[in-house]
């Protein structure tokens, strides 16, 4: 495949997946620490825009360059996720026009309801990505599986909070996010060291099915 690509005038770049996974892991860790209530709020916003957002988007573009449709779709989408969420939170906390239009997001119930549907939308995307991740390797599948659990718990949590219920499920989603970050960091570390030589050092497991 690499030879055919080069014959058509293209050359492959270094694997951007470890970088994209590292950006995803750190940003997920910071936000999840806040959702789990052991980390202060705010620090994750800058990371969401620049590291989880811009860096993952770049990783996605490089995956397009490598003709990796799965990696390109995953990193570009979650780069957009972090950019969207980070900028949204920044705007509603900055007394901007968005924050004052009809007072929509001054109502905590409306804000939490909006966040719930935002997460639900990405959970739908993540559902089929979990299935396709099983064609990559076990580590990648584990990242998307734990992320799926995290997104479902967060969506439930935000919906319940919007209706005046307990924040237990939001905290549970935070702890699930910590697990997701740990798995993503593992996959990133494996990608870095395995890409430094001809033989794999850290196992990532085999694909469940596919070619």
Secondary structure, 3 states (H helix, E strand, C coil): CHHHHHHCCCCCCCCCHHHHHHHHHHHHHHHHHHHCCCCCCCHHHHHHHHHHHHHHHHHHHHHHHCCCHHHHHHHHHHHHHHHHHHHHHHHHCCCCHHHHHHHHHHCHHHHHHHHHHHHHHHHHHHHHHHHHHCCCCHHHHHHHHHHHHHHHHHHHHHHHHHCCCCCHHHHHHHHHHHHHHHHHHHHHHHHHHHCCCCCCCCCCCCCCCCC
